[in-house]
């Protein structure tokens, strides 16, 4: 059940969040805003991880919040790269392909989770 929920989150929410982040026209301001968002999400997740170290093994909710925050940072990094590419090359082909490949890139963490689950169940 947990993997089904994670699957739905990753394959539905991830691409839509990515699409919302790249909806703004590419500009230096958009790149800076995305960079600040990524840094804030990463620092928040790191702060939770090391600030609440004694609760790390006891709270699955804490682990879930940290994982979601890192995943949001991952999506932000992909959107940041796409915005930078679109800023450098404003042709329609770049817009189209960067959007498609970026949306696919948001799902990469799912494959890591499934592989880790597979390795855990076979050993």
C-alpha positions as CSV (number, residue, x, y, z in Angstrom):
1,X,0.0,0.0,0.0
2,X,2.8,2.4,0.8
3,X,4.5,1.9,-2.5
4,X,1.2,2.5,-4.3
5,X,0.8,5.8,-2.5
6,X,4.4,6.8,-3.2
7,X,3.8,5.8,-6.9
8,X,0.8,8.1,-7.1
9,X,2.6,11.0,-5.5
10,X,5.7,10.7,-7.6
11,X,3.9,10.1,-11.0
12,X,1.1,12.5,-10.5
13,X,2.2,15.3,-8.2
14,X,5.8,15.5,-9.4
15,X,5.2,16.3,-13.1
16,X,2.4,18.8,-12.2
17,X,4.7,20.6,-9.6
18,X,7.4,20.7,-12.2
19,X,5.0,22.1,-14.8
20,X,4.0,24.8,-12.4
21,X,7.6,25.7,-11.7
22,X,8.5,26.1,-15.3
23,X,5.3,27.9,-16.3
24,X,6.9,31.3,-15.7
25,X,8.9,32.7,-18.7
26,X,12.6,32.0,-18.3
27,X,14.4,34.9,-16.8
28,X,17.3,35.6,-14.4
29,X,14.7,36.3,-11.7
30,X,13.0,33.0,-12.2
31,X,16.3,31.2,-12.1
32,X,17.2,33.0,-8.8
33,X,13.9,32.3,-7.3
34,X,14.1,28.6,-8.1
35,X,17.7,28.5,-6.7
36,X,16.5,30.1,-3.5
37,X,13.6,27.6,-3.3
38,X,15.9,24.6,-3.8
39,X,18.4,25.9,-1.2
40,X,15.6,26.6,1.3
41,X,14.1,23.1,0.8
42,X,17.5,21.4,1.2
43,X,18.3,23.4,4.3
44,X,14.9,22.7,5.8
45,X,15.3,18.9,5.2
46,X,18.9,19.0,6.6
47,X,17.8,21.0,9.6
48,X,15.0,18.5,10.3
49,X,17.4,15.5,9.8
50,X,20.1,16.8,12.1
51,X,18.1,19.0,14.4
52,X,15.7,16.2,15.4
53,X,18.3,13.5,15.4
54,X,17.0,11.8,18.5
55,X,13.6,11.2,16.8
56,X,15.0,9.9,13.6
57,X,14.5,6.2,14.2
58,X,11.2,6.6,16.1
59,X,9.2,8.8,13.7
60,X,8.2,7.6,10.2
61,X,6.4,10.9,9.8
62,X,9.6,12.8,10.2
63,X,11.3,10.6,7.7
64,X,8.4,11.2,5.3
65,X,8.5,14.9,5.6
66,X,12.3,14.9,5.0
67,X,11.9,12.7,2.0
68,X,9.2,14.9,0.5
69,X,11.2,18.0,1.1
70,X,14.3,16.5,-0.6
71,X,12.1,15.3,-3.4
72,X,10.6,18.9,-3.8
73,X,14.2,20.2,-3.9
74,X,15.0,17.6,-6.6
75,X,12.1,18.8,-8.7
76,X,13.3,22.4,-8.1
77,X,16.8,21.5,-9.4
78,X,15.3,20.0,-12.5
79,X,13.1,23.1,-13.0
80,X,16.1,25.3,-12.4
81,X,18.1,23.5,-15.1
82,X,15.2,23.6,-17.6
83,X,14.7,27.4,-17.0
84,X,18.5,28.0,-17.5
85,X,18.4,25.9,-20.7
86,X,15.3,27.7,-22.0
87,X,16.9,31.1,-21.2
88,X,20.0,30.1,-23.2
89,X,18.1,28.7,-26.2
90,X,14.6,30.1,-26.6
91,X,13.6,28.0,-29.6
92,X,10.3,26.0,-29.4
93,X,12.2,22.7,-29.7
94,X,14.1,23.5,-26.5
95,X,10.9,24.4,-24.7
96,X,9.2,21.2,-25.8
97,X,12.1,18.7,-25.2
98,X,13.2,20.3,-21.9
99,X,9.7,20.2,-20.6
100,X,9.2,16.5,-21.5
101,X,12.6,15.4,-20.2
102,X,12.2,17.4,-17.1
103,X,8.8,15.9,-16.3
104,X,10.3,12.4,-16.8
105,X,13.2,13.4,-14.5
106,X,10.8,14.1,-11.6
107,X,10.0,10.4,-11.4
108,X,13.6,9.2,-11.1
109,X,13.5,8.9,-7.2
110,X,10.7,6.3,-7.7
111,X,13.0,3.9,-9.3
112,X,15.5,4.2,-6.5
113,X,12.8,3.5,-4.0
114,X,11.6,0.4,-5.9
115,X,15.2,-0.9,-6.3
116,X,15.9,-0.4,-2.6
117,X,12.7,-2.3,-1.8
118,X,13.6,-5.1,-4.2
119,X,17.1,-5.4,-2.7
120,X,15.7,-5.4,0.8
121,X,13.1,-8.2,0.0
122,X,15.6,-10.5,-1.8
123,X,18.3,-10.5,1.0
